[in-house]
Amino acid sequence: MLTSALSMRLLSLKLDSWSIGVLMTALMLSLPMLVVLSYLFEPSGEIWRHLAATVLQDYVTNSLLLMLGVAIGVLLLGVSTAWLTSMCQFPGRALFEWALLLPMMANPHWNSSGRMNRK
């Protein structure tokens, strides 16, 4: 009975152009992760042994430290400035709200300009 209810629910979903676009975008964005996960099913024991013996511990440690540093920076700078702009009235608040969005644009912009300058 559960499977028939689930199949009826899936059949009743209407796929419009927005839904198809969102699904295609999600598929394209998840493709790199799916490719990396697909390598888990290939026998490559020697490569993992080599990485574990040489650089894997450094990579994991650096990744965890970077994650911790970013979390602390976001908590100190991002949360405090977001709270100030939403709770306080001060001159230049509207400009400051837009200026806080600039870091979200900077990385893709630098990445794309860096790719264009390669030869």
C-alpha positions, 0 to 999 in steps of 0.5 A, a space after each residue: 500500500 505504501 509503494 502504491 501511495 508513493 507511486 501515485 504521489 510521484 505521478 501527480 507531480 507536475 514538471 514545469 520548465 522551472 522544475 526541470 531547470 532546477 533539477 538540471 542545475 542540481 544535477 550539473 552541480 552535483 556531477 563533480 561530487 558524483 564522479 569523486 564518489 564513483 572512484 570509491 568503487 574502483 580498486 585503487 588500494 596502492 594509491 590510497 596506501 601511498 597517499 596515507 603514507 606520504 601526504 594524507 595526514 597533512 591534507 586532512 589537518 590543513 583542511 580541518 584547520 582551514 574549516 575551523 578558521 573560516 568558521 571563526 572568521 564568519 562567526 566574528 565578522 559575518 554574524 556581527 556585521 549582519 546583526 549590526 546592519 539589521 538591528 541598528 540605524 546608522 548613516 550609510 547603512 544601505 551602502 553597507 548592506 550592499 558592500 557586505 554582499 561583495 565577498 560573495 561575488 569576489 571569488 567567482 570573479 577572481 576565478 574567472 579572470 584567472 582562467 582567462 589570463 592563462 595561456 
